[in-house]
Amino acid sequence: MIDAPALLPYDGRREVGLRSLYETVFPAWEREPTEQVLARLASGRYGGDVLLDAGGGVIGFAIVDFVTEVRAAVVTFVAVAGDWRGRGLGERLVLAAVARFRRDERADGLYVEAEPRPARLYRRCGFRPLALDYRVPHYDCAMGTQPMSLMFLPRGEWPANVPGTRAAALVRHMFIDGYGVRADDPRLAAQCRRIPYQVRVSDAELSPDQ
Ligand SMILES: CC(C)(COP(=O)(O)OP(=O)(O)OC[C@H]1O[C@@H](n2cnc3c(N)ncnc32)[C@H](O)[C@@H]1OP(=O)(O)O)[C@@H](O)C(=O)NCCC(=O)NCCS
C-alpha cells in the first residue's frame, strides 16, 4: 500500500523541492520570480502548505498571500506534480489554503484567479466567481494578458456584491506587487475601468455545496 502524502506547513526546509516543482509546473508567463516567492515565504508574508511523498519529496504546494492593506488574502499558487494529479490532492491543498485563511484574522475575504479548469476545483472548495471581465498580465511579456475568473470566498455571510473600490484596490495590489507591472501600465488602467461600482458575486445565493 502507498502511504497517503503528508500535508505540512512550509517551513523553509523543502526549498529545493518546492523550487523545482514550482518551475516545472508553471510556465514562465504565469510565474512570479522564484526568488521572490521564496523570499516572501521566508519573511512570513506568504503562507504555504506542502504535500510530501513517502520519501519526503515535495509533490504539491499551496501558497496564500495576505494583503493586509485591503484585508484580503489571495491563493497565489497551487500545484500538484503531474504523476499525482486526479486523486484529490489539489482539493486537499486548496482546503488547506482556505483553513489557513480562516485561522488568520487579517483578511475578510479569500480570492483566487482561476482559468476555467481549476475554477471547477475552486468552486468545489466553496469559491464563487465575481461577475467581472478580468484579464491578468503575463509575467514575461510587457503586453500580454490572460482572461481568468476572479473568485471569492468570504469569512462570514455571503454578500451579494463586493464594492468596486475594494476590488480595484486588490487588483491594483496584485498587478503591481504580484505581477510586477508599473502603476501606469495600460493593462492595470484598462482592468480598473472594467470594475463596476458594485461587483456582483455570482451564485452567492447558492449554498457552497451547490
Ligand atoms: C490544478 C491542480 C493543482 C489540481 O491538482 P489535482 O491533484 O489533480 O486536483 P484534484 O484531483 O483534487 O481535482 C481535480 C481538479 O483539478 C483541476 N485540474 C485537473 N487537471 C488540471 C490541469 N492540468 N490544469 C489545471 N487544473 C486541472 C480540475 O478542476 C479537476 O477537476 P475536474 O476533474 O472537475 O476537471 C493540478 O492540476 C496542477 O498542478 N495544475 C497545474 C497548475 C495549476 O493550474 N494550478 C492552479 C492555478 S494556481
The ligand as an SDF file (V2000), in Angstrom:
LIG
                    3D

 48 50  0  0  0  0  0  0  0  0999 V2000
   -4.7870   22.3080  -10.5010 C   0  0  0  0  0  0  0  0  0  0  0  0
   -4.0520   21.1330   -9.8280 C   0  0  0  0  0  0  0  0  0  0  0  0
   -3.3550   21.6440   -8.5850 C   0  0  0  0  0  0  0  0  0  0  0  0
   -5.1140   20.0990   -9.4140 C   0  0  0  0  0  0  0  0  0  0  0  0
   -4.4600   19.0170   -8.7510 O   0  0  0  0  0  0  0  0  0  0  0  0
   -5.1720   17.5890   -8.6310 P   0  0  0  0  0  0  0  0  0  0  0  0
   -4.4950   16.8510   -7.5340 O   0  0  0  0  0  0  0  0  0  0  0  0
   -5.2600   16.9320   -9.9450 O   0  0  0  0  0  0  0  0  0  0  0  0
   -6.6380   18.0300   -8.1540 O   0  0  0  0  0  0  0  0  0  0  0  0
   -7.8560   17.1290   -7.6960 P   0  0  0  0  0  0  0  0  0  0  0  0
   -7.6110   15.6980   -8.0230 O   0  0  0  0  0  0  0  0  0  0  0  0
   -8.1570   17.4650   -6.2830 O   0  0  0  0  0  0  0  0  0  0  0  0
   -9.0270   17.7470   -8.5590 O   0  0  0  0  0  0  0  0  0  0  0  0
   -9.0130   17.6470   -9.9710 C   0  0  0  0  0  0  0  0  0  0  0  0
   -9.3780   19.0190  -10.4910 C   0  0  0  0  0  0  0  0  0  0  0  0
   -8.2130   19.7980  -10.7120 O   0  0  0  0  0  0  0  0  0  0  0  0
   -8.3820   20.5930  -11.8860 C   0  0  0  0  0  0  0  0  0  0  0  0
   -7.3930   20.1410  -12.8650 N   0  0  0  0  0  0  0  0  0  0  0  0
   -7.1090   18.8880  -13.2390 C   0  0  0  0  0  0  0  0  0  0  0  0
   -6.1030   18.8880  -14.1320 N   0  0  0  0  0  0  0  0  0  0  0  0
   -5.7490   20.1560  -14.3300 C   0  0  0  0  0  0  0  0  0  0  0  0
   -4.7520   20.7910  -15.1220 C   0  0  0  0  0  0  0  0  0  0  0  0
   -3.9310   20.1150  -15.9280 N   0  0  0  0  0  0  0  0  0  0  0  0
   -4.6230   22.1120  -15.0530 N   0  0  0  0  0  0  0  0  0  0  0  0
   -5.4430   22.8220  -14.2570 C   0  0  0  0  0  0  0  0  0  0  0  0
   -6.3990   22.2680  -13.4750 N   0  0  0  0  0  0  0  0  0  0  0  0
   -6.5470   20.9450  -13.5120 C   0  0  0  0  0  0  0  0  0  0  0  0
   -9.8040   20.3580  -12.3710 C   0  0  0  0  0  0  0  0  0  0  0  0
  -10.6450   21.3120  -11.7350 O   0  0  0  0  0  0  0  0  0  0  0  0
  -10.0690   18.9860  -11.8400 C   0  0  0  0  0  0  0  0  0  0  0  0
  -11.4230   18.8070  -11.6600 O   0  0  0  0  0  0  0  0  0  0  0  0
  -12.2960   18.2240  -12.8600 P   0  0  0  0  0  0  0  0  0  0  0  0
  -11.9220   16.8080  -12.9380 O   0  0  0  0  0  0  0  0  0  0  0  0
  -13.6970   18.5030  -12.4280 O   0  0  0  0  0  0  0  0  0  0  0  0
  -11.8910   18.9500  -14.0980 O   0  0  0  0  0  0  0  0  0  0  0  0
   -3.0480   20.4400  -10.7790 C   0  0  0  0  0  0  0  0  0  0  0  0
   -3.7290   20.0170  -11.9420 O   0  0  0  0  0  0  0  0  0  0  0  0
   -1.9120   21.3560  -11.2240 C   0  0  0  0  0  0  0  0  0  0  0  0
   -0.8990   21.4420  -10.5460 O   0  0  0  0  0  0  0  0  0  0  0  0
   -2.0950   22.0520  -12.3680 N   0  0  0  0  0  0  0  0  0  0  0  0
   -1.1110   22.9610  -12.9060 C   0  0  0  0  0  0  0  0  0  0  0  0
   -1.0110   24.2270  -12.0720 C   0  0  0  0  0  0  0  0  0  0  0  0
   -2.3400   24.9680  -11.9600 C   0  0  0  0  0  0  0  0  0  0  0  0
   -3.0600   25.1270  -12.9410 O   0  0  0  0  0  0  0  0  0  0  0  0
   -2.6470   25.4330  -10.7300 N   0  0  0  0  0  0  0  0  0  0  0  0
   -3.8940   26.1270  -10.4540 C   0  0  0  0  0  0  0  0  0  0  0  0
   -3.7410   27.5790  -10.6080 C   0  0  0  0  0  0  0  0  0  0  0  0
   -2.5880   28.3010   -9.4750 S   0  0  0  0  0  0  0  0  0  0  0  0
  1  2  1  0
  2  3  1  0
  2  4  1  0
  2 36  1  0
  4  5  1  0
  5  6  1  0
  6  7  2  0
  6  8  1  0
  6  9  1  0
  9 10  1  0
 10 11  2  0
 10 12  1  0
 10 13  1  0
 13 14  1  0
 14 15  1  0
 15 16  1  0
 15 30  1  0
 16 17  1  0
 17 18  1  0
 17 28  1  0
 18 19  1  0
 18 27  1  0
 19 20  2  0
 20 21  1  0
 21 22  1  0
 21 27  2  0
 22 23  1  0
 22 24  2  0
 24 25  1  0
 25 26  2  0
 26 27  1  0
 28 29  1  0
 28 30  1  0
 30 31  1  0
 31 32  1  0
 32 33  2  0
 32 34  1  0
 32 35  1  0
 36 37  1  0
 36 38  1  0
 38 39  2  0
 38 40  1  0
 40 41  1  0
 41 42  1  0
 42 43  1  0
 43 44  2  0
 43 45  1  0
 45 46  1  0
 46 47  1  0
 47 48  1  0
M  END
$$$$
